[in-house]
């Protein structure tokens, strides 16, 4: 899980938009046919905090570009 937040927000060339980590979480829900959660769902906040804790102490990276 380490390093997962390094590239967010990121520019998605296929979508022509900037994605933050919560939008990526939502897209993953769609890809696995899971129940939709609202963008402000506490579960996304919990995931974001968990990933941020995993990145604690790591070198900061720059924003990314994804296709």
C-alpha positions in Angstrom: 0.0 0.0 0.0 2.9 2.3 0.4 3.2 5.1 -2.2 -0.4 4.9 -3.3 -1.1 8.6 -2.6 2.0 9.9 -4.2 0.4 10.5 -7.6 -2.8 12.2 -6.5 -4.3 14.5 -7.5 -3.5 13.2 -11.0 -4.4 14.2 -14.6 -6.4 11.4 -16.3 -5.8 11.8 -20.0 -8.6 9.3 -20.9 -11.1 11.3 -18.9 -9.6 14.8 -19.6 -9.9 15.7 -15.9 -8.0 15.9 -12.6 -8.8 13.1 -10.3 -8.3 13.1 -6.5 -7.9 10.0 -4.4 -11.7 9.9 -3.6 -12.7 10.0 -7.2 -10.3 7.1 -7.8 -11.9 5.2 -4.9 -15.3 5.7 -6.5 -14.0 4.5 -9.9 -12.7 1.3 -8.2 -16.2 0.7 -6.8 -17.7 0.9 -10.3 -15.0 -1.4 -11.7 -15.8 -4.2 -9.2 -19.6 -3.7 -9.4 -19.8 -2.7 -5.7 -22.5 -0.6 -4.2 -22.1 3.1 -4.9 -21.1 5.3 -2.0 -21.6 9.1 -2.1 -18.4 11.1 -2.6 -18.4 12.3 1.0 -18.8 8.8 2.5 -16.9 8.3 5.7 -15.5 5.0 4.3 -13.5 7.0 1.7 -12.1 9.2 4.5 -11.1 6.2 6.4 -9.3 4.8 3.4 -7.6 8.1 2.7 -6.3 8.3 6.3 -5.1 4.8 6.2 -3.1 5.4 3.0 -1.8 8.7 4.3 -0.5 6.9 7.4 1.2 4.3 5.3 3.0 7.1 3.4 4.2 8.8 6.6 7.9 9.4 6.4 8.3 8.6 2.8 9.8 11.0 0.3 7.2 13.3 -1.3 6.6 12.7 -5.0 5.2 15.0 -7.7 1.8 14.9 -9.2 1.2 12.3 -11.8 -0.3 11.8 -15.3 -2.3 8.6 -16.0 -3.8 7.3 -19.2 
